[in-house]
Amino acid sequence: MINIKNIEVFYQKKIVLNQVSLDVNKGDFVFILGPNGAGKSTLLKSINGILKTKKGNIFIHQKPIGEYSEIEIARQIAYIPQELNMQFDYTVYEFILMARFPWLSYWGHYQNKDHVIVEKYLDLMGLQLFKDRLFNQLSGGEKQRVLIARALVQETEYILMDESLSFLDINHQIEILILLKNINLSENKTIIMVSHNLNLAAEFADKLIFLKNGTIFAQGSVAEVYNEEILSNIFDTKISMMKNPFTLVGNIVYNPN
């Protein structure tokens, strides 16, 4: 379980998150939503310990995140950035295998188990044909699939995703969200994802967290917070909704005029 208690986070002297509190239960599939500059990525990086809080605290299993070593955090949390540029290039297989680093033995050697896990997720993510290609030679969408596979190979309880589907076509976004939801349910993994795709978030989320101006504007289940009034206030525009005929979940519709 992740507990966030009244955190404040600054960039230089500007406050980006202000008095943010929330709880994420084990096995939740959570989407963090909101307008640009709301603090979504900052919140994700704070949970991972990349950014330090000025005030408040973040607890993982009731232990303050500051008391975890980097290796301990890496065994708990896998983080998928929005994009990644590497100075030194590796093959897809090598790059994904590196995610096993937190679990290496004292001698630092990869075991047969590590290679089996890599092969498992190469298959699952449809990356077998890419495994000998250099990561920096892949397209944006292909890189995102590799980053997701890498996070799964890390075998953590929590996966944090910062707009990790943004470079994918809609069919691949849906395909990967179905895959992640199945993993979420079958392996009881907790997934926290920053996204701008409100409709897909509503279809897959157990919990939605809406940020605006560095504070939590609303949080709860899709039924509780995904409605025209809340969305219109968050995005400062008139938003209408209708039910998706396939899922009966409310989806946003736009008036182009």
N, C-alpha and C positions, 0 to 999 in steps of 0.2 A: 504494500500500500504506500502511496505517496501522499504526504500531507504538506501543504504549503500554507504557512502562517504569516500573514501580514507583511509580505516581502516588498521591499523597495529596491529598484535597480536603476543605476545611473549610467549614462554614457557621458564621460567627462563630467560636466556639472548639470547636465539636463536629466531630469527624472523621466524614465521610460516606463517603469512599472511602479504603481503607487498603491500600497495597501492591498495587495492581491492575496487572496486566500482561497484555497480549493482543496478538495480531496479527490484522489483517483484510486478507485478500488481495484484489487487484483482481477484481471480478466476483462477490464473495461476497454471498449474501443471508443476513444475520445477524439473529437475534432475541435481544434481551436480556430475560431473564425473571427472576422472583423475587418474593418477598412485598413488600407495601407497606413503604416505608421502607428498602428494601435498597440504594438508591443508583442505580437504573436511569436515571432522568432526569438525575441529576447526572453520570453517566458520559457520557451523550449530549451534554450541554451542555459538558462538558470537552473532548470530541473536537472540538466546533465552536469552541472558544475563548471561549465565553460565560462560563464559569467558569475561573478560573486555578488551576493546581495549586500546592500548597504544596511538594511534593517530587516528584521524578521528572519525566518529560517525555513529550510526545506528538509523534510524528514523522509527517509526511505526505510520502511520497516521500523519506524519510530526512532531511528538513529539519524542525527543531523548529517547532512551530506558532507559537511566540512570534516567529519571524522572518518570518512572513507578515503583510502588511498586511491590513486589513479587506477591501479589494477582492480581493486575492489569495485569501483564504479563501472569499469569496463566489463566486469562479470555480471553486473546488474542491468546496465543500460547500453543499448546500441543506438547510435545517433546517425541519421541519414541527412546530410546537408542538402541545401537546395541545389548546389552544384559543387563540383570538386575539380580543381586543376592541379595536376601533379607535375613537379619539375622533372622527376625521374620516372620514366615509363616502365610499366610492368604488363605482362600478359594478364588477361582476365582471370585465368586460373590462379596465377601468383598473387594477384591483388585480393581475390576473395579468400585465398588460403591465409593471408596475413591476419584476417579477422579472428583466427584461432589463437592469436598471440596471448590473450589473457589466460588461456587455459594450458599453455605450454608447461612442461615439466621444468624442474630446476635447471636441467641441462639445455633447455631451449630447443629441443628437437621436436619436429612434427611427427606424430604417430600415425599409424594406419587409420585410426579412428578419425583423425582430422581430415584425411583425404576422402574417406567415405562420406563424411558430412558435407564436404564441398561438392562432391559428385551428386549427392542427394538434391542440393538446392540448385545446382546447375540444371539438372533435369526439371525441377519444379518451376524454375523461372524461364525455361526454354532457351538456355544459354550455351548448350553443348557445342553448337556450331561456332560460338564466339570465343571459346576458352583459350585458344592459342593466339588470338589477336591482341594487339596492344591497346590498353585502355584508352589512351589519348587519341586513338584513331577511330573510336566509335562515335556514332551520332549521339545527340543529347538524350534521346529516348533510350538508346541502348545503354548508355552510361547509367541512367537512372535504374534500369533493371539490374545492372551489375551491383549498384550500391544497395539495392534492396536485398539481393541475394547475399551480399557481404554481411548485412545486418542479421539476416537469418542464420548464417553460418556462425556468427558470434554466440548464438544460443544464450541469449539473455532473457530475463523475465520481462523487461520493458524495452520497447522499440519506439524511438522518437523520430518523427519524419517531418522535415521542414519543406513543405511544398514539393514533396518528392515525386509527384505525378505530373508536375506542370509541363514537362517536355513531352509527355506521351499523348498520342491521339486518344480520342474518347473511348474507342473500343478497347485499347490497351489499359486505360485508366479503370474501366469497369472490370476487365479481366483480372487485373492485379488487386483491386479492392475485394473482389470475390475470393481470390486466393488468400489475401490477408485476413479476411473475415473467417475463412475456414480454419486458418492457423490460429487465429484468436480464440476460436471456439474449441478446437480439438486439443490445442496445447496450453490453453488458458493464459496466453500471452497478453500483456497489457500494451496496447498500441495508442500512442498519442500523436496526432497528425495535424500540422498546420495546413490549411487549405483555403483557396478562394472559391472552390466549387461548392456552393451552398447546397445545391440539389443532391449531389452525390453524398455529401456529408449527411444530409437528412435520411438518405436511404440506408446508410451503413452504420451510423453512429449509435452507441448506447447512450452517450452523453455529449452535449454541445456546450462549449464555453465561448461566449462572445466577449471580445475585448473592444473597448473604445477609449481612446485617449489614455491608455495605460492602466485602465481599471477594468474590472469585470462588470460588464453591463447586464449580462444575464447568463445563467448556467442551469442546466437541467436536462431532462430527457427531450427528445424531439417533440413529443406531445406537449411538453410544458413550455418550451421556449421558441419553437420554430413556428412563428405566426406572423401575420402581416404587420401588426402593431410594433412588435419588437424589432423586426427586420427594417421597417421603415424608419424607426428612430435611430437604429445603429448606423444605417447607411445614408441617412438624411435625404431620402427620396421615397416617393410613393411606390410601394411594392404590393403586387397582387399575387395571389396563390390559387392553384387549382390542384386537385388530386391527380397523381400519376395513375392512369387507368390500369397499369400493370401491378402496382404495389399498393395503391391507395394512400401513399404518403404524399403530403402536401409538397408541391414544387412551385418555385418562383416562375411567373410568366411576366413578360415585359411588354409595355406599350411603347412602340418605337417613336410615337409622337409625343 
